[in-house]
Amino acid sequence: MRVDNLKTAVGARAGPTAVLTPAFVAFARICGFVVDPCRVRTPRDKRKVERHIRVLNESLAPLFRRSWTELAPLQSALGERLQALRQRLRCPMTGTPVTEAWQRERPTLLPLPMLGALFDVITARRVQRDGLLSFEGRQYSVPFAWIGRDVEVIGTAHHVVIRGDGATLARHPRHTAQRLLLDPAHYQGPSTARVLAPVPLGRRGRRQVGLGGGVFVDPRLPAPGQVARALDTYVALVDDARRAR
């Protein structure tokens, strides 16, 4: 993909020494293309684009010399002029009109990947030994198989999306009051060639954590809104834990 050093893609310098922005690098990787910035003040690096713009200007300019009182007639006239232009222009590879060559080419093109929601932040983070990464003052869990590896962290309007190898690994709410966001499923599964699976929860841990990932609530405990709790309730829980050993 030849780009003309637009700020969305190029963060510094230009041409062969251009430094691409992380967001555009991620966009190119997801869509499957390579970025090749043009050199500064070198129109021949994109001469086909320059020529195409000239052809369009010469074909459409007469329409804009007229006075239009409504948008619909102008849009219709532009559509007719562009359709006639596509029928007149020839594809240099096939010798057929551009419209016909485009219809033949469409079945061989790759589908456009689903990019999801728009994002305003993208950065790289390394997954720590506890399966967490830090982003915007919070910690987010990642599948344990990615411990020690770098991932892409994308901040959208409502979510923190964590990606690796072109796939979405995790998705957490963004800008929450919580400072630690965990998904128990990220610590389950078999070991990999480089990472051992976490030790499963014991009997007491399974009693504290429900099967659905929520906190286990013993019916003998008072409602969370009540501050006072009878000491006998804790004595009964300790006795149950001792008998469960």
N, C-alpha and C positions, 0 to 999 in steps of 0.2 A: 504494500500500500504506500504510494508516494504521497507524502504530505508536504505542504508548503510552510513548515515551521509554525503552524498555528499554536497559540499558547496552551490550548487544551492538550496537545500532544508533546510539545517540546518545552522543557523547563529552562534550558540554558544552551547557549551556543547554537549551532545549526549544521546542516549537512552531515558529513561522515562523523563529526565530533559532537553531534547533538546529544544532549542528555534528556531522555524521555521522562515524562511525568509518570509516577507509579500507577495512577489511575488509568492512563491510556495504555500502559504496558499490560495491565490486567485485562482491559477491554480487548486488546489485540490477541492475548493468549486465549481468552474465552472464545473469541470468534475465529481463531485459527489463521491469522495473517501476520506478516512481518512488516514492520514499519521502516520506511526508507526516506528520511527527510531530504528535501531539496537543498541545494547549495544557495547561499545568499546571492541575490542579483544575478541569477542564472536561469532565465526563462526557458532555455532549451531543455532543462531537466524535466520540464512538464509541458513540452511543446504541444502534445496532443490535446491536453486540456486547454491550453491557450487558443489553439486553433478551433476547438469545439465552441468555446465561448464566443469567438469572433463570428462563427457561422450562425449561432443562435442570435446574436445581436443584429446581424444583417437581416435575418429572416423575420424577427419579431419587432424590430424598431419601427417599421411603418405603422403598426397598430397603435403605438403609443403617441403618434403624431396627431391622432384623431381625438376628438372630445367624446368621452364616455360619461353618461349620467348615471349608469347602474353597473354594478360589478358583474352580474350574470352574463350580459352580452359580451363583455370583455373576456370573461373566462371561456365562454364558448368559442369566441374567435381565436383565442390562444390555443385551445385544444385542436381546432381544425388546422391551424397553421403548423403545429407540432406534428400532427399526424401526416400531413403532406410532406413535411421535411423528413420524417422517418421513412416514408416510401421512396423519396428521391435519393437519399443518401445510401451508399452501398458499403457493405462490410468488406474490408480488404481481404479477409481470409476466405470467405465463401463466394463473394461476388454477388450475393443476393441482397435485397433491401434490408435495412437495419432491423425492421420489425420482424421479418421472416427469420433472420439469423438469431434474433433474441428469443423467439419462440422455440427454435431448435436447441438453443443453449440452456434454457431454463431447467429441463429435466436432469441435466448433469451437474447443476449447482448444488452445493451443500445447503441444508436448511439453516436458517438463522437461529442460533441458540437463544434460549430464554435467558435474558440477562437479569430478570427480576426487577426489584424496585431501584430507583435512582439512589445514588450514594453521594455523600459529601466528603467522606474520609476513607482512605485506604492506606494500609500500612502492613509491614511484615512483623511478625512476632514469633519467638521460639517457644514451643510448649515445654514447660518446666517438668521436673521429675514427679510432681504431684498431679500432672494432667491438667494444669491450669495455665492460662496466659493472662497478662495484664494489659488493659486497654481502658483509657479514660478514667483512671482511678478505681477501676473495678477488676475483678478476676472472673474469668469465664472458663468453664470446663470444656475439654476437647476429648474425643475418643483416645483412650490410653495408648493405642497403637502409634499415635503421633508424638509421643513423648520424645523430646530431643530434636525434633524436626521443625523447620520453619513453615509457617502457614501465612496466608493472607487474611487480614482482618478488615472487613468492609463495614462501615457505619452507614446505615440507611436511616430513614426518618424515624422508624420504630424498632429496628432490630440491629443486632450485631451479628453479621454473617461471617462465619469462618470457613475458608475454602482451602483446599489442598489438592494438588494434581488435577486441577480443573473441575473438581466436584465440591459440593457443599458438605462440610463435615459437621457443622453445628450452627444453630440459630438461637440466639438469646434476646430477650427484650433489652432495649437500649434506654439509657438515662433513668434507670430505676433507683429507688431509695436503697436497695440492696447493694452491698459491696462485694458479695460473693454469690455467683449464680452457678448452680450445679445441676447437672442432669445425671441421675444415677445410672442410666443406660450407657454413659460414656466409660464406665468402669467395669463393664461386663463383657464377656466374650473370651475366646481362646487366646493363648499367647501367640506372638508372631516370631519371626526369625530374629528380631532384634529387641523386642520388648516382652517381658514376662507379664502375664495377666495379674491384676491385683488379687490379693488373697481374699476369698469370699468371706462374707459376714458369718460370724458364729451364731450360736443359738440365741445369745443375749442380744446381739445386733439385729437379728431377724425379728425379735420381739419389739425392738425400739423402732424399726423401720417397717412400714407396711409393704405388702406385695406390690402395691401400685406406686411406690416411691414416696408416699406421704408419711407423716409421722404417725406411729401406732398410738392410739389413745385407749388406755385401759378404762373400762366402764366404771371401775371403782373410784377413779379420780374425779374430782369436782370439775366443773366447767372452767375453761381457761380464764374467763372473766372474774372468777372468784379468787381473791388473794389468799384467804385463810384456808389451810388444808390440815386435816386432822393428822396427828402423828401416827395414829393406828394405820392409816392408809399406806404410809411409807414402810412401816414395819411389815405389813402383809406383803408388799412388793419385794422386800429384801428376803423374806422367808421363801417366796416363790422362786426367786433367783437362786438361792442356795439349794433348793430341792431339784432345780433343773440342771445342776452340774453333773 
